[in-house]
Amino acid sequence: MKREALVTRLDQTDVEILKTVVSDARLSGRQIAQKVGVSTATAISKIKAMEQEGIIKGYTATLDQEKLGYELTVITEITVSKGKLLEIEKEIAKISNVCAVYDVTGMVDAMVVAKFKNRKELSDFTKTTLSMPFVERTNTHVVLTTIKEDYRVV
């Protein structure tokens, strides 16, 4: 099902439930219902429907990556040759330090956001990426200060 079709079917209650779940996924169905102002049965059924539709993909904790030792955040531009972009992106996505892989328009083919504990990990990642067949070049930007990093958009 197309994303546009799903978005148009969400009502205001669905959106409020999503905002509540995103802010604290530990809340019970009853607590979510109270915050949103609906019955517990309504909240639970709407959550289950959004899970089945793939709108809610899972539940996770938001971690402070720096406190876990990930001092370096990088954004790497990647240029790929010979129509092998999707294969390269899938391989890069398997690397545990990689947070996001984006297929983009512009002067490069893909952008990768990754986190590393030290320069050696970053160096290993860069060398691994550059050694992949069909990767022509990379350009890595090291993040100096994170102003905002929050993918919880509703």
DSSP file (Angstrom, degrees, kcal/mol; ACC not computed):
  #  RESIDUE AA STRUCTURE BP1 BP2  ACC     N-H-->O    O-->H-N    N-H-->O    O-->H-N    TCO  KAPPA ALPHA  PHI   PSI    X-CA   Y-CA   Z-CA
    1    1 A M              0   0    0      0, 0.0     2,-0.1     0, 0.0     5,-0.0   0.000 360.0 360.0 360.0 139.4    0.0    0.0    0.0
    2    2 A K     >  -     0   0    0      1,-0.1     4,-1.5     4,-0.0     3,-0.3  -0.355 360.0-125.9 -70.2 147.8    1.3    3.4   -0.9
    3    3 A R  H  > S+     0   0    0      1,-0.2     4,-2.5     2,-0.2     5,-0.2   0.887 108.8  58.4 -59.7 -41.0    2.4    5.7    1.9
    4    4 A E  H  > S+     0   0    0      1,-0.2     4,-2.0     2,-0.2    -1,-0.2   0.888 103.7  52.6 -58.8 -39.3    0.1    8.5    0.8
    5    5 A A  H  > S+     0   0    0     -3,-0.3     4,-0.9     1,-0.2    -1,-0.2   0.895 110.3  47.8 -64.3 -39.8   -2.9    6.3    1.2
    6    6 A L  H >X S+     0   0    0     -4,-1.5     4,-0.7     1,-0.2     3,-0.6   0.922 110.0  51.7 -66.3 -43.8   -1.9    5.4    4.7
    7    7 A V  H >< S+     0   0    0     -4,-2.5     3,-1.0     1,-0.2    -2,-0.2   0.886 106.6  53.1 -63.2 -39.4   -1.3    9.0    5.7
    8    8 A T  H 3< S+     0   0    0     -4,-2.0    -1,-0.2     1,-0.2    -2,-0.2   0.744 105.3  56.2 -70.1 -20.9   -4.7   10.2    4.5
    9    9 A R  H << S+     0   0    0     -4,-0.9     2,-0.4    -3,-0.6    -1,-0.2   0.600  82.9 101.4 -86.3 -10.6   -6.5    7.5    6.5
   10   10 A L    <<  -     0   0    0     -3,-1.0     2,-0.1    -4,-0.7    -3,-0.0  -0.590  59.5-158.3 -74.7 128.0   -5.0    8.6    9.8
   11   11 A D     >  -     0   0    0     -2,-0.4     4,-2.1     1,-0.1     5,-0.2  -0.430  36.4 -91.8 -96.1 179.9   -7.4   10.7   11.8
   12   12 A Q  H  > S+     0   0    0      1,-0.2     4,-2.4     2,-0.2     5,-0.2   0.850 126.7  54.7 -62.3 -34.8   -6.6   13.1   14.6
   13   13 A T  H  > S+     0   0    0      2,-0.2     4,-2.6     1,-0.2    -1,-0.2   0.916 106.9  51.1 -64.4 -42.9   -6.9   10.4   17.3
   14   14 A D  H  > S+     0   0    0      1,-0.2     4,-2.7     2,-0.2    -2,-0.2   0.932 110.8  48.7 -57.9 -46.1   -4.4    8.2   15.4
   15   15 A V  H  X S+     0   0    0     -4,-2.1     4,-2.5     1,-0.2    -2,-0.2   0.907 111.4  49.0 -62.5 -42.9   -1.9   11.2   15.2
   16   16 A E  H  X S+     0   0    0     -4,-2.4     4,-2.1     2,-0.2    -1,-0.2   0.885 110.9  50.6 -65.3 -38.4   -2.3   11.9   18.9
   17   17 A I  H  X S+     0   0    0     -4,-2.6     4,-2.8     2,-0.2     5,-0.2   0.930 110.7  49.6 -63.2 -44.8   -1.8    8.2   19.7
   18   18 A L  H  X S+     0   0    0     -4,-2.7     4,-2.8     1,-0.2     5,-0.2   0.921 109.9  50.3 -60.7 -44.5    1.4    8.2   17.6
   19   19 A K  H  X S+     0   0    0     -4,-2.5     4,-1.8     1,-0.2    -1,-0.2   0.905 112.7  47.6 -59.9 -40.8    2.7   11.3   19.3
   20   20 A T  H  X S+     0   0    0     -4,-2.1     4,-1.7     2,-0.2    -2,-0.2   0.923 113.4  46.3 -67.4 -45.2    2.1    9.7   22.7
   21   21 A V  H  < S+     0   0    0     -4,-2.8    -2,-0.2     1,-0.2    -1,-0.2   0.894 112.3  51.4 -65.0 -40.1    3.8    6.4   21.7
   22   22 A V  H  < S+     0   0    0     -4,-2.8     3,-0.3    -5,-0.2    -1,-0.2   0.872 109.9  49.2 -65.9 -36.5    6.7    8.2   20.2
   23   23 A S  H  < S+     0   0    0     -4,-1.8    -1,-0.2     1,-0.3    -2,-0.2   0.832 136.2   1.8 -74.1 -30.7    7.2   10.3   23.3
   24   24 A D    ><  -     0   0    0     -4,-1.7     3,-1.3    -5,-0.1    -1,-0.3  -0.647  58.3-177.6-158.9  96.7    7.1    7.2   25.6
   25   25 A A  T 3  S+     0   0    0     -3,-0.3    -4,-0.1    35,-0.3    -3,-0.1   0.533  79.0  73.8 -73.6  -6.2    6.7    3.7   24.2
   26   26 A R  T 3  S+     0   0    0     -5,-0.1    -1,-0.3     2,-0.0    -5,-0.1   0.600  70.6 111.6 -82.8 -10.8    6.6    2.2   27.7
   27   27 A L    <   -     0   0    0     -3,-1.3     2,-0.1    -7,-0.2    -3,-0.0  -0.309  69.0-121.4 -65.1 145.4    3.1    3.5   28.3
   28   28 A S     >  -     0   0    0      1,-0.1     4,-2.6     4,-0.0     5,-0.2  -0.344  27.4-104.1 -77.9 166.0    0.3    0.9   28.6
   29   29 A G  H  > S+     0   0    0      1,-0.2     4,-2.4     2,-0.2     5,-0.1   0.875 124.1  52.5 -57.6 -38.2   -2.7    1.0   26.3
   30   30 A R  H  > S+     0   0    0      2,-0.2     4,-2.2     1,-0.2    -1,-0.2   0.915 109.4  47.7 -64.5 -44.4   -4.7    2.4   29.3
   31   31 A Q  H  > S+     0   0    0      2,-0.2     4,-2.3     1,-0.2    -2,-0.2   0.895 112.1  49.7 -65.4 -40.2   -2.2    5.2   29.9
   32   32 A I  H  X S+     0   0    0     -4,-2.6     4,-2.3     2,-0.2     5,-0.2   0.934 110.3  51.2 -62.8 -45.4   -2.2    6.1   26.2
   33   33 A A  H  X>S+     0   0    0     -4,-2.4     4,-2.3    -5,-0.2     5,-2.0   0.905 109.8  49.7 -58.6 -43.4   -6.0    6.1   26.1
   34   34 A Q  H  <5S+     0   0    0     -4,-2.2    -1,-0.2     1,-0.2    -2,-0.2   0.924 111.8  47.8 -62.5 -44.9   -6.1    8.4   29.1
   35   35 A K  H  <5S+     0   0    0     -4,-2.3    -1,-0.2     1,-0.2    -2,-0.2   0.866 118.7  40.0 -64.6 -36.2   -3.6   10.9   27.6
   36   36 A V  H  <5S-     0   0    0     -4,-2.3    -1,-0.2    -5,-0.2    -2,-0.2   0.729 110.1-120.2 -87.3 -23.5   -5.4   10.9   24.2
   37   37 A G  T  <5S+     0   0    0     -4,-2.3     2,-0.3     1,-0.3    -3,-0.2   0.836  72.2 110.7  87.3  35.5   -8.9   11.0   25.7
   38   38 A V  S   <S-     0   0    0     -5,-2.0    -1,-0.3    -6,-0.1    -2,-0.1  -0.805  74.0 -81.4-129.4 173.5  -10.3    7.8   24.2
   39   39 A S     >  -     0   0    0     -2,-0.3     4,-2.4     1,-0.1     5,-0.2  -0.359  37.6-116.9 -72.4 158.0  -11.3    4.4   25.6
   40   40 A T  H  > S+     0   0    0      1,-0.2     4,-2.7     2,-0.2     5,-0.2   0.904 116.6  53.6 -60.7 -41.8   -8.6    1.8   26.2
   41   41 A A  H  > S+     0   0    0      1,-0.2     4,-2.5     2,-0.2    -1,-0.2   0.896 109.1  48.9 -61.3 -40.9  -10.2   -0.5   23.6
   42   42 A T  H  > S+     0   0    0      2,-0.2     4,-2.5     1,-0.2     5,-0.2   0.936 112.4  47.5 -64.3 -46.8  -10.1    2.3   21.0
   43   43 A A  H  X S+     0   0    0     -4,-2.4     4,-2.4     1,-0.2    -2,-0.2   0.938 114.5  46.0 -60.5 -47.8   -6.4    3.1   21.7
   44   44 A I  H  X S+     0   0    0     -4,-2.7     4,-2.7     1,-0.2    -1,-0.2   0.911 113.4  48.4 -64.7 -42.8   -5.3   -0.6   21.6
   45   45 A S  H  X S+     0   0    0     -4,-2.5     4,-2.2    -5,-0.2    -1,-0.2   0.897 112.5  48.5 -66.6 -38.2   -7.3   -1.3   18.4
   46   46 A K  H  X S+     0   0    0     -4,-2.5     4,-2.3    -5,-0.2    -1,-0.2   0.904 112.1  49.3 -67.1 -40.2   -5.9    1.8   16.7
   47   47 A I  H  X S+     0   0    0     -4,-2.4     4,-2.1    -5,-0.2    -2,-0.2   0.939 111.5  48.9 -62.7 -46.6   -2.3    0.8   17.8
   48   48 A K  H  X S+     0   0    0     -4,-2.7     4,-2.5     1,-0.2    -2,-0.2   0.897 111.0  50.6 -60.7 -40.7   -2.7   -2.7   16.5
   49   49 A A  H  X S+     0   0    0     -4,-2.2     4,-2.1     1,-0.2    -1,-0.2   0.910 110.6  48.6 -64.2 -41.5   -4.1   -1.4   13.2
   50   50 A M  H  X>S+     0   0    0     -4,-2.3     5,-1.8     2,-0.2     6,-1.7   0.828 111.0  51.3 -69.4 -30.2   -1.1    0.9   12.8
   51   51 A E  H ><5S+     0   0    0     -4,-2.1     3,-0.8     4,-0.2    -2,-0.2   0.928 110.6  48.1 -67.5 -45.1    1.2   -1.9   13.6
   52   52 A Q  H 3<5S+     0   0    0     -4,-2.5    -2,-0.2     1,-0.2    -1,-0.2   0.853 110.6  51.4 -64.2 -35.2   -0.4   -4.2   11.0
   53   53 A E  H 3<5S-     0   0    0     -4,-2.1    -1,-0.2    -5,-0.2    -2,-0.2   0.616 115.1-117.4 -76.2 -12.3   -0.2   -1.4    8.4
   54   54 A G  T <<5S+     0   0    0     -3,-0.8    -3,-0.2    -4,-0.5     3,-0.1   0.567  84.2 119.0  85.2   8.0    3.5   -0.9    9.1
   55   55 A I  S   <S+     0   0    0     -5,-1.8     2,-0.7     1,-0.3    -4,-0.2   0.935  79.8  44.2 -69.2 -46.5    3.1    2.6   10.4
   56   56 A I  S    S+     0   0    0     -6,-1.7    -2,-0.3    -9,-0.2    -1,-0.3  -0.898  73.1 176.6 -96.2 113.5    4.4    1.5   13.7
   57   57 A K        -     0   0    0     -2,-0.7     2,-0.3     1,-0.3    -1,-0.1   0.687  56.6 -47.1 -92.6 -20.7    7.4   -0.7   12.9
   58   58 A G        -     0   0    0      2,-0.0     2,-0.4    -4,-0.0    -1,-0.3  -0.975  54.8 -93.4 170.7-177.6    8.6   -1.4   16.4
   59   59 A Y        +     0   0    0     -2,-0.3     2,-0.3    -3,-0.1   -37,-0.0  -0.976  42.0 161.4-128.3 138.7    9.4    0.0   19.8
   60   60 A T        -     0   0    0     -2,-0.4     2,-0.3     2,-0.0   -35,-0.3  -0.962  36.3-107.4-151.5 164.6   12.8    1.1   21.0
   61   61 A A        -     0   0    0     -2,-0.3     2,-0.6   -37,-0.1   -37,-0.0  -0.726  30.6-124.4 -93.4 147.6   14.6    3.2   23.5
   62   62 A T        -     0   0    0     -2,-0.3     2,-0.3     2,-0.0    -2,-0.0  -0.848  34.5-160.1 -91.7 119.7   16.3    6.5   22.6
   63   63 A L        -     0   0    0     -2,-0.6     2,-1.1     5,-0.0     3,-0.1  -0.717  23.9-123.8-104.8 150.0   19.9    6.2   23.6
   64   64 A D     >  -     0   0    0     -2,-0.3     4,-1.0     1,-0.2     3,-0.3  -0.804  27.0-166.8 -87.8 100.7   22.5    8.9   24.3
   65   65 A Q  T  4>S+     0   0    0     -2,-1.1     5,-2.4     1,-0.2     3,-0.4   0.848  82.4  55.5 -61.9 -37.1   25.1    7.7   21.8
   66   66 A E  T >45S+     0   0    0      1,-0.2     3,-1.7     3,-0.2    -1,-0.2   0.896 104.6  53.0 -64.4 -39.2   27.9   10.0   23.2
   67   67 A K  T 345S+     0   0    0     -3,-0.3    -1,-0.2     1,-0.3    -2,-0.2   0.738 105.6  56.2 -67.6 -20.9   27.4    8.5   26.7
   68   68 A L  T 3<5S-     0   0    0     -4,-1.0    -1,-0.3    -3,-0.4    -2,-0.2   0.390 129.2 -98.5 -88.7   2.4   27.9    5.1   25.1
   69   69 A G  T < 5S+     0   0    0     -3,-1.7     2,-1.6     1,-0.2    -3,-0.2   0.461  80.3 135.8  99.3   1.1   31.2    6.2   23.7
   70   70 A Y      < +     0   0    0     -5,-2.4    47,-0.3     1,-0.2    -1,-0.2  -0.636  18.8 162.2 -85.3  87.2   30.2    7.1   20.1
   71   71 A E        +     0   0    0     -2,-1.6     2,-0.5    45,-0.2    46,-0.2   0.738  53.1  64.1 -79.3 -25.9   32.2   10.3   20.0
   72   72 A L  E     -A  116   0A   0     44,-2.8    44,-2.9    -3,-0.2     2,-0.5  -0.890  54.1-178.0-111.3 127.0   32.2   10.7   16.2
   73   73 A T  E     -A  115   0A   0     -2,-0.5    70,-3.1    70,-0.4     2,-0.3  -0.980  16.1-175.5-114.0 132.6   29.2   11.2   14.0
   74   74 A V  E     -AB 114 142A   0     40,-2.8    40,-2.2    -2,-0.5     2,-0.5  -0.930  24.1-153.0-129.1 153.4   29.9   11.4   10.2
   75   75 A I  E     -AB 113 141A   0     66,-2.6    66,-3.0    -2,-0.3     2,-0.5  -0.989  22.7-164.4-121.1 117.6   28.0   12.0    7.1
   76   76 A T  E     -AB 112 140A   0     36,-2.8    36,-2.2    -2,-0.5     2,-0.4  -0.904  10.4-150.3-112.0 125.8   29.6   10.3    4.1
   77   77 A E  E     -AB 111 139A   0     62,-3.0    62,-1.9    -2,-0.5     2,-0.4  -0.756  18.9-163.6 -87.1 137.2   28.8   11.1    0.5
   78   78 A I  E     -AB 110 138A   0     32,-2.6    32,-1.9    -2,-0.4    31,-1.9  -0.986  12.3-161.5-128.8 133.8   29.3    8.1   -1.8
   79   79 A T  E     - B   0 137A   0     58,-2.6    57,-2.6    -2,-0.4    58,-1.2  -0.963  15.2-170.0-112.3 128.0   29.6    8.0   -5.6
   80   80 A V  E     - B   0 135A   0     -2,-0.5     3,-0.2    55,-0.2    55,-0.2  -0.904   5.9-148.1-121.4 144.5   28.9    4.7   -7.2
   81   81 A S    >   +     0   0    0     53,-2.8     3,-1.3    -2,-0.3    -2,-0.0  -0.637  64.6  25.3-108.2 166.9   29.5    3.6  -10.8
   82   82 A K  T 3  S-     0   0    0      1,-0.3    -1,-0.2    -2,-0.2     0, 0.0   0.749 117.5 -68.9  58.0  35.9   27.9    1.2  -13.3
   83   83 A G  T 3  S+     0   0    0     -3,-0.2    -1,-0.3     1,-0.1     3,-0.2   0.733 100.2 123.2  65.5  23.4   24.4    1.1  -11.9
   84   84 A K    <>  +     0   0    0     -3,-1.3     4,-2.3     1,-0.2     5,-0.2   0.134  29.2 116.8-101.9  19.5   25.4   -0.8   -8.7
   85   85 A L  H  > S+     0   0    0      1,-0.2     4,-3.0     2,-0.2     5,-0.2   0.914  73.7  48.1 -57.6 -50.2   24.0    1.8   -6.3
   86   86 A L  H  > S+     0   0    0     -3,-0.2     4,-2.3     1,-0.2    -1,-0.2   0.894 112.0  50.0 -62.1 -40.0   21.3   -0.3   -4.7
   87   87 A E  H  > S+     0   0    0      2,-0.2     4,-1.8     1,-0.2    -1,-0.2   0.922 113.4  46.1 -63.5 -43.5   23.7   -3.2   -4.1
   88   88 A I  H  X S+     0   0    0     -4,-2.3     4,-2.6     2,-0.2     5,-0.2   0.925 111.4  51.8 -65.1 -44.9   26.3   -0.9   -2.5
   89   89 A E  H  X S+     0   0    0     -4,-3.0     4,-2.3     1,-0.2    -1,-0.2   0.903 109.0  50.8 -59.4 -41.6   23.7    0.8   -0.3
   90   90 A K  H  X S+     0   0    0     -4,-2.3     4,-0.7    -5,-0.2    -1,-0.2   0.887 111.2  48.2 -64.5 -38.7   22.4   -2.6    0.9
   91   91 A E  H >< S+     0   0    0     -4,-1.8     3,-0.8     1,-0.2     4,-0.4   0.919 112.5  47.7 -66.9 -43.5   26.0   -3.7    1.8
   92   92 A I  H >< S+     0   0    0     -4,-2.6     3,-1.6     1,-0.2     6,-0.2   0.882 104.9  60.7 -64.8 -37.6   26.7   -0.4    3.6
   93   93 A A  H 3< S+     0   0    0     -4,-2.3    -1,-0.2     1,-0.3    -2,-0.2   0.741  96.0  62.7 -62.4 -22.7   23.4   -0.7    5.5
   94   94 A K  T << S+     0   0    0     -3,-0.8     2,-0.3    -4,-0.7    -1,-0.3   0.669  77.6 103.8 -76.4 -16.9   24.7   -4.0    7.0
   95   95 A I  S X  S-     0   0    0     -3,-1.6     3,-1.7    -4,-0.4    -3,-0.0  -0.517  73.8-136.5 -71.8 128.5   27.6   -2.2    8.8
   96   96 A S  T 3  S+     0   0    0     -2,-0.3    -1,-0.1     1,-0.3    -3,-0.0   0.768  99.2  56.4 -62.6 -29.0   26.7   -1.9   12.5
   97   97 A N  T 3  S+     0   0    0     17,-0.1    18,-2.1    24,-0.1     2,-0.4   0.640  84.5 102.5 -76.3 -12.8   27.9    1.7   12.9
   98   98 A V  E <   +C  114   0A   0     -3,-1.7    16,-0.3    16,-0.2     3,-0.1  -0.588  42.3 176.0 -80.0 125.5   25.7    2.9   10.1
   99   99 A C  E     +     0   0A   0     14,-2.9     2,-0.3    -2,-0.4    15,-0.2   0.778  67.0   6.8 -94.6 -34.9   22.5    4.7   11.3
  100  100 A A  E     -C  113   0A   0     13,-1.8    13,-2.3     2,-0.0     2,-0.4  -0.998  51.6-163.2-153.0 145.0   21.0    5.7    8.0
  101  101 A V  E     -C  112   0A   0     -2,-0.3     2,-0.4    11,-0.2    11,-0.2  -0.994  17.3-170.5-130.3 124.6   21.6    5.3    4.2
  102  102 A Y  E     -C  111   0A   0      9,-3.2     9,-2.5    -2,-0.4     2,-0.6  -0.959  21.1-144.0-121.6 132.8   19.9    7.7    1.8
  103  103 A D  E     -C  110   0A   0     -2,-0.4     2,-0.3     7,-0.2     7,-0.2  -0.848  40.9-177.2 -85.6 121.2   19.7    7.5   -1.9
  104  104 A V        -     0   0    0      5,-2.0     2,-0.2    -2,-0.6    -2,-0.0  -0.769  29.0-123.1-127.4 164.8   19.9   11.2   -3.0
  105  105 A T        +     0   0    0     -2,-0.3     2,-0.3     2,-0.0     3,-0.3  -0.612  68.8  52.8 -94.8 164.6   19.8   13.5   -5.9
  106  106 A G  S    S-     0   0    0     -2,-0.2    -2,-0.0     1,-0.2     0, 0.0  -0.801 108.4 -23.3 115.0-154.3   22.7   15.9   -6.7
  107  107 A M  S    S+     0   0    0     -2,-0.3     2,-0.3   -28,-0.0    -1,-0.2   0.665 123.8  47.0 -75.0 -18.6   26.4   15.4   -7.2
  108  108 A V  S    S-     0   0    0     -3,-0.3   -29,-0.2     1,-0.1     3,-0.1  -0.752  72.6-136.4-120.3 169.2   26.7   12.2   -5.2
  109  109 A D  S    S+     0   0    0    -31,-1.9    -5,-2.0    -2,-0.3     2,-0.3   0.796  79.1  14.1 -96.0 -32.8   24.6    9.0   -5.3
  110  110 A A  E     -AC  78 103A   0    -32,-1.9   -32,-2.6    -7,-0.2     2,-0.4  -0.976  54.4-150.2-145.6 154.9   24.2    8.2   -1.6
  111  111 A M  E     -AC  77 102A   0     -9,-2.5    -9,-3.2    -2,-0.3     2,-0.4  -0.989  15.3-165.1-125.8 137.3   24.6    9.7    1.9
  112  112 A V  E     -AC  76 101A   0    -36,-2.2   -36,-2.8    -2,-0.4     2,-0.5  -0.981   8.1-158.3-125.4 132.6   25.4    7.7    4.9
  113  113 A V  E     +AC  75 100A   0    -13,-2.3   -14,-2.9    -2,-0.4   -13,-1.8  -0.950  27.1 163.7-107.3 127.3   25.1    8.7    8.6
  114  114 A A  E     -AC  74  98A   0    -40,-2.2   -40,-2.8    -2,-0.5     2,-0.4  -0.953  27.2-142.1-143.0 160.4   27.3    6.7   10.9
  115  115 A K  E     -A   73   0A   0    -18,-2.1     2,-0.3    -2,-0.3   -42,-0.2  -0.966  16.8-175.1-128.6 141.9   28.7    6.8   14.4
  116  116 A F  E     -A   72   0A   0    -44,-2.9   -44,-2.8    -2,-0.4   -45,-0.2  -0.968  28.9-142.6-137.9 150.6   32.1    5.7   15.7
  117  117 A K  S    S-     0   0    0     -2,-0.3     2,-0.3   -47,-0.3   -46,-0.2   0.756  85.4  -3.9 -81.4 -26.0   33.8    5.5   19.0
  118  118 A N  S  > S-     0   0    0    -46,-0.1     4,-1.7   -48,-0.1    -1,-0.1  -0.946  77.9 -91.1-158.1 175.1   37.2    6.5   17.7
  119  119 A R  H  > S+     0   0    0     -2,-0.3     4,-3.1     1,-0.2     5,-0.2   0.825 118.1  60.2 -66.0 -32.4   39.2    7.5   14.6
  120  120 A K  H  > S+     0   0    0      2,-0.2     4,-2.8     1,-0.2    -1,-0.2   0.932 104.8  48.4 -62.5 -44.4   40.3    3.9   14.0
  121  121 A E  H  > S+     0   0    0      2,-0.2     4,-2.4     1,-0.2    -1,-0.2   0.921 113.7  47.6 -60.1 -43.3   36.7    2.7   13.6
  122  122 A L  H  X S+     0   0    0     -4,-1.7     4,-2.7     2,-0.2    -2,-0.2   0.920 111.9  50.2 -62.6 -43.7   36.0    5.6   11.2
  123  123 A S  H  X S+     0   0    0     -4,-3.1     4,-2.6     1,-0.2     5,-0.2   0.916 110.7  49.1 -61.1 -44.1   39.2    4.8    9.3
  124  124 A D  H  X S+     0   0    0     -4,-2.8     4,-2.6     2,-0.2    -1,-0.2   0.911 111.7  49.3 -62.3 -43.1   38.2    1.1    9.0
  125  125 A F  H  X S+     0   0    0     -4,-2.4     4,-2.7    -5,-0.2    -2,-0.2   0.933 112.0  48.2 -60.9 -46.7   34.7    2.1    7.8
  126  126 A T  H  X S+     0   0    0     -4,-2.7     4,-2.7     1,-0.2    -2,-0.2   0.923 113.8  46.1 -62.3 -45.2   36.2    4.5    5.2
  127  127 A K  H  X S+     0   0    0     -4,-2.6     4,-1.5     2,-0.2    -1,-0.2   0.889 112.7  50.4 -66.0 -39.5   38.6    1.9    3.9
  128  128 A T  H  X S+     0   0    0     -4,-2.6     4,-0.5    -5,-0.2    -2,-0.2   0.930 112.8  46.8 -62.6 -45.3   36.0   -0.8    3.8
  129  129 A T  H >< S+     0   0    0     -4,-2.7     3,-1.3     1,-0.2    -2,-0.2   0.933 112.2  49.2 -63.6 -46.9   33.6    1.5    1.9
  130  130 A L  H 3< S+     0   0    0     -4,-2.7    -1,-0.2     1,-0.3    -2,-0.2   0.770 106.6  57.4 -65.6 -24.9   36.3    2.6   -0.6
  131  131 A S  H 3< S+     0   0    0     -4,-1.5    -1,-0.3    -5,-0.2    -2,-0.2   0.580  81.7 108.4 -82.8  -8.6   37.3   -1.1   -1.2
  132  132 A M  S X< S-     0   0    0     -3,-1.3     3,-1.8    -4,-0.5   -44,-0.0  -0.452  83.2-102.3 -68.5 137.9   33.8   -2.1   -2.3
  133  133 A P  T 3  S+     0   0    0      0, 0.0    -1,-0.1     0, 0.0     3,-0.1  -0.344 104.9  17.6 -59.7 140.4   33.6   -2.7   -6.0
  134  134 A F  T 3  S+     0   0    0      1,-0.2   -53,-2.8   -54,-0.1     2,-0.8   0.340  86.2 127.2  78.9  -3.6   32.0    0.1   -7.9
  135  135 A V  E <   -B   80   0A   0     -3,-1.8    -1,-0.2   -55,-0.2   -55,-0.2  -0.769  34.5-178.5 -81.2 115.2   32.5    2.7   -5.2
  136  136 A E  E     -     0   0A   0    -57,-2.6     2,-0.3    -2,-0.8    -1,-0.2   0.908  57.1 -23.4 -81.8 -45.1   34.3    5.5   -7.0
  137  137 A R  E     -B   79   0A   0    -58,-1.2   -58,-2.6     2,-0.0     2,-0.3  -0.993  49.8-148.9-162.5 161.0   34.8    7.9   -4.2
  138  138 A T  E     -B   78   0A   0     -2,-0.3     2,-0.4   -60,-0.2   -60,-0.2  -0.936   1.7-161.8-130.8 157.8   33.6    9.1   -0.8
  139  139 A N  E     -B   77   0A   0    -62,-1.9   -62,-3.0    -2,-0.3     2,-0.5  -0.916  16.6-158.8-140.4 111.9   33.7   12.4    0.9
  140  140 A T  E     -B   76   0A   0     -2,-0.4     2,-0.5   -64,-0.2   -64,-0.2  -0.802   6.3-163.1-104.0 130.7   33.3   12.3    4.7
  141  141 A H  E     -B   75   0A   0    -66,-3.0   -66,-2.6    -2,-0.5     2,-0.5  -0.941  12.8-145.7-107.9 126.2   32.1   15.2    6.9
  142  142 A V  E     -B   74   0A   0     -2,-0.5     2,-0.4   -68,-0.2   -68,-0.2  -0.819  18.6-127.1 -92.7 127.5   32.7   14.9   10.6
  143  143 A V        -     0   0    0    -70,-3.1   -70,-0.4    -2,-0.5     3,-0.1  -0.596  22.9-173.4 -74.5 126.8   30.0   16.5   12.8
  144  144 A L  S    S+     0   0    0     -2,-0.4     2,-0.4     1,-0.3    -1,-0.2   0.880  71.5   9.3 -86.8 -44.1   31.5   19.0   15.2
  145  145 A T        -     0   0    0      0, 0.0     2,-0.8     0, 0.0    -1,-0.3  -0.997  66.3-140.3-140.8 132.2   28.3   19.8   17.2
  146  146 A T        +     0   0    0     -2,-0.4     3,-0.2     1,-0.2    -3,-0.0  -0.841  21.6 174.3 -93.3 113.6   25.0   18.1   17.2
  147  147 A I  S    S-     0   0    0     -2,-0.8     2,-0.3     1,-0.4    -1,-0.2   0.894  72.5  -2.7 -83.5 -45.9   22.3   20.7   17.5
  148  148 A K        +     0   0    0      2,-0.0    -1,-0.4     0, 0.0     2,-0.3  -0.979  57.2 169.4-149.5 135.2   19.3   18.3   17.0
  149  149 A E        +     0   0    0     -2,-0.3     2,-0.3    -3,-0.2    -3,-0.0  -0.779  29.0 129.9-145.9  98.0   19.1   14.6   16.3
  150  150 A D        -     0   0    0     -2,-0.3    -2,-0.0     1,-0.0     0, 0.0  -0.854  30.0-175.2-155.7 110.3   15.7   13.2   16.6
  151  151 A Y        +     0   0    0     -2,-0.3     2,-1.7     1,-0.1    -1,-0.0   0.298  54.5 112.8 -91.5   9.6   14.0   11.1   14.0
  152  152 A R        +     0   0    0   -130,-0.0     2,-0.5     2,-0.0    -1,-0.1  -0.588  42.7 163.4 -85.0  81.1   10.7   11.0   16.0
  153  153 A V              0   0    0     -2,-1.7    -2,-0.0     1,-0.1  -134,-0.0  -0.881 360.0 360.0-105.2 124.7    8.6   13.0   13.5
  154  154 A V              0   0    0     -2,-0.5    -1,-0.1  -135,-0.0  -135,-0.1   0.280 360.0 360.0-133.9 360.0    4.8   12.8   13.8
